[in-house]
Amino acid sequence: MHASDRMARICYKLAISAIVEPPVPRVGIVISPGFQMMAFAAISAFEVANLAAGEACYDITVLSELGGPVKSTLGAALETQRFGDPGDFDTIIVGGLMKPEPSSDGLIAFLRAAAQRTRRVASICTGAFALAEAGLLDGRRATTHWLFARDLQSHFPKIRMEEDRIFIIDGPIWTSAGMTSGIDLALGMIERDYGADLARLVAQNLVVYHRRAGGQSQHSNLLKMSVKSDRIQNAVTFAQQNLRTAISVEKLAQVANLSPRQFRRAFRAETGQTPASAVENLRAEAARLMLEQGRLSLDEIAVENGFNDRERMRRAFLRVFGQPPQSIRRAARLGA
């Protein structure tokens, strides 16, 4: 073997030995006194990602300005680590309070430094107010809980507020709506970091019915129905599971074990809607989710949700959402 070949092999072995495993991404969850415990639903998503992957995908740390125990709205205290160098973290997520309060100078300074030294900075629910105070949302698209969205916009007019979104990604800044949407935000991060398969597996382990896309509406037609009795709930569940097929009042009444006349009266008394209107709302909502996910054509979505053709679906969307399917799909693509 020539001396040059031996030297090449030695250099190759040295190069290989110098390769080390990349550090596990560190996620810092920032809380303040009076934080809302539901913010920790997002932590569960990262924790389950570690379990589902069978290896450490994330290193999770709970942070506060002063460190030590921090009390939640329930009075229970959580041990935290004091702010340090935000550059030690890959991701910083600010948990929300039940009601927005002015952020401390220390928190604002930490978030401004984090915006410069971490890969991404995020907020859950009213945590968006802290990002706004730090100037991180100026000129960016953002969201928060719908109850506080107008307040956030009025105090920080430079924000491009989209108050009806589950979560929004604008460059390195992520914002999410109410507390449970922190799960959707975390799943979005997991998908961005490790792919859709792991995100789906985490959602299944968390028993999340489906992973909501960031562009999905915060408001659900199921919530508007306010079903009270098991009989009507059974009928609604049947309709959800059979949207592709023809759903008659007679069939729904049979599922509810009522006569069609009794069923119509009971359904309207509980939901404030006729059965036909409720089914249309459920179909429109399911179709909207498919539109936002962007995988199927308009014709396919119309068939999958029982509209049969895209024109009938368009008319239903105008009644339910006030805009056609094309506009909703276009908005979702812009959000992505």
N, C-alpha and C positions, 0 to 999 in steps of 0.2 A: 504494500500500500504506500502510495506516495505521501510525503510529508504534508503536502497541501491537502490531501484527502483526509488524513488523520486530524489535521487542524480544523477542517470543516466540520467533521463529526463532533469534535470536542466543543466547538462553538455551538453546534446544534443542541447538544446535551445540556450545555450551560443555559441556553435560551429556554429550553423546556423546563429545566429545574427552577428557573426564575418566575415561571408562570404560577400565579396564585389564584385561588378561587376569588371571584369578585365578592365584595362585602355584601351582606344581606341588607336590603334597603331598610332604613330606619324610618318609622312613622311616628311622629310626635303628635299626640292629641292634647290640645291646649284647653284647659278649663279655668274658669274663674269662680269665685264664691257665688253660690246660688245657681250653679250649672244644673242643667236638666239631665237626668240619668239616661234618657233615651238616646242621648248622643253616643252612648257606648254600644249601641247596636252596630254601629260602623266598625268598632273594634272587633266585635264578634266575627264579622266577615273576614277580616285579616287573620284572625286567630284560626278560623276554620280553613282558610286557604293553606296555612301551614300544615294542618292535620290532613287535609285532602290531598295535598301534594306529597306528603310523606317526608317533607324536608322544610327547613326554615326559609320561607319566602319573604317574611317581614319580621322585623324586630320592633316591637311596639313599646312606646314609652308615654306615660301620662305626665304632662308638664303643667306648671303654673308659675306665676311670676316670682313668688317667694318660696315655693317648694313646700314640702310637708303636707299635713292634712288640709284638704279643702272640702267644705261642706256643700252638699247638693241642696236642691229645693226641699228634699225630704228630710234634711237634717243629718243624713248619713255622711260621714267624712271619708274621703278617698286620699290615700297617700300619693304624693306627686313628687316629681323631680324639678328642681329649680331651673329656670331658663339658663341656658348656657350659650354655646356657639351654635346658631341654627344651621351652620354649615355641616354639622355632624349628622344632619338628617337629610333624607331624600325627600320626604313629604311632611308638611305641617298642616294639621287640620284643626280649625277652631270650632269647638263645641258651642252650642247656643244656650242662651238663658231663656227662662219663661217669658221675660219681658226685657227688651233691649235697654241697656244702661251704658253710660259713657265709659269707654275703655280707659285704662290707666296709661300713663305715659310710658311705663315699662313695657306693657303689652304692645302698644303702637310701635315702639322702637324695635321690639323683637320681630314683629311681623314685617316691618320695612326691611330689616336685615335678612329675614327669611326669603323675601321676594328676590333678593340679590344672590343668595347663597344656596338655596335649595332648588330641586327640580320643579316642584309645584307647591302651591299654597292653596288650601281649600277651606270652606266653611260649611257648617251644618246649621240649617235654620237661621236663627237670628245672629249666628256667628258672622254673617255677612256684614253686620253693622261694624264689627271690629275691623274687617278688611277695608270697608269704606272709609273709616276714620283714619286708617293708615295710608289712604290714597291709592290703594291697590286696585280699586274698581273703576277709577276714573277712565272714561272712554271705553269701558269694557261692557260686554253683555253679562248680566248677572240675574240671579233670582234669590228669593228667600220665601219664608212662609207667606202665603197669600194674605194673611191677616195683617202683616207688617210691611207688605211690599210698597204700598203708597207712601207710608211714612219714610221708608228708606229712600224712595225716589225724591220726596220733597226735601229731605235734609241733604241729599247728595245728588243734585240734578245732573251731574256729569255722567252718572251711571246710565247705561242703556238697559233699563229694567225690563225684564220679561217675567211678569208676576205669575204666569200660569204654567211654568215649566217645573219638572221634577228635579233636574239638575242641569247646569250649563258649564261647558268647558270653553274658556276663552284664553287661548295660549296656555300659560302655566298656572292660570287661576281657575279654580273649580268652585262653584257655589251650588248649594242644594236647597230644597224647599223645607217643609216641616221635618220633624225629627226622624221619622221612619225613612224618609228619602235619603238619609245618611247611608242606609244599607245599599240603595241603588247607586249612590255616588261611589261607595267603596267597591261594589261589584264592577262598576265602570273602570275604576283604577286597576283592579285585578285583571280584567280583560285586557286593558291597555298594556299591562306589564307582562302577563303570562299567557294571554290568549283566551278565546271564548270558551274552550272546553273546561278550563279550570274555573272560570266564572260561573258556568252553568252548574258544575259540580258543587261549588260553594253554595249557590242558590238552593240546590236540592237539599243539601245538608242543613241549611237554615230553614227549610220548609217554606221557602218563598214561592208563592204560586207562579209568578213569572218575574223575570228581571225587567223592570220598567226602563224603557229607553229614556235618555235625558230629555228629549223633546216632548215626552208624553205630558198630557194635562194633569195638573194637581187635583182636578175635580173629577169625581166618578159618578156616573148615572146610578150605580148601585147605592151609593150613599144618599142620593136624592130620593130613592124609593122609600127608605125607612120602613122596611118590611118588619111586621111585628109578630105574626103568627107563623107556626110551623107549616101550615097548609099553604099559605101564600109563598113562603120561602121555598117550599118544595117545587112549586110551580115555576118560580123564578130560576131556581137551579136547573130544572129540566130545560127551560128555554135557553139558558146559557150553554148547556151541553149539546144542544141540538139546533144551533143557529142556522146551520146549512140547510136544514129541511123546512118544509112548510109547518108552521106552528099555529094551529087553530085554537080558538077560545075553548072549543069543546074538548080538545086534548088537554089543555092546561087545567080545565075544570075537572077532568077525570083524574089527573095527577093529584089535584088538591082534594079529591074526594068530595066534590060539591057539584051541584047542578050548574049548568052554564049561567043561569040567571043569578044564583047565589054567588057564584064565583066573580062575575062582573061587579056585583055590588060590593063584595068584600074586598076585592082587589083595589077598586077605586077608593074605598074608605081608608085603606091602609097606605096606599102609595100616592094617591092624588092623581093617578094616571089611569087611562084605559089600558087593558091588556095589550091591545094592538100598538099603542104608543110606547108602552114599556118595552115590547119586543123590538120595535124599531130603534129605540135608544140603545138597547143592549147590542144590537147588530152594528149600529154606528160606532159605538165605543170599541168593539172588537175590531172592526175594520180600521178604525183610526190607529190602533196599536200596530196593526200590520203595515199600514202606510208609513208609520214612523220608523219601523224596522227596515223598510225599503227593500225587502227581498222579492216580493211578488208584484205582478202587474196589476193595474186597476181592474181589469177584467177578472183575473184570478181571485182578487180580494172580494169582488162583488159576489162571485159564485160561492166562495168559502163561507160567506156570512149571510147567505140566503137572500141577497138582493137580486140574484139572477143576471142582472145586467148593470153596466156602469152608470147608465142614465138614471135608473131607479135609485142607485146608491147616491148619485150626485144630488138628487132631490131630497133624499133623507138627510144628507150632510148639511144642506142649506137649512133645513128645518131644525136640526139638532145643534149644529155648531155655528151656523150663520156664514159658512164659507164652503166652497167645493173641495173635494178630495185633493185636487191638484195643488191647491194653496197650502193645505196641511202638509203634504209631502214635500213641497218646496221649502217650507219653513223648517221641517225636520232636517233636510239636507243642509240648509244654511247653518243650523245649529251644530250639526256634526262637523 
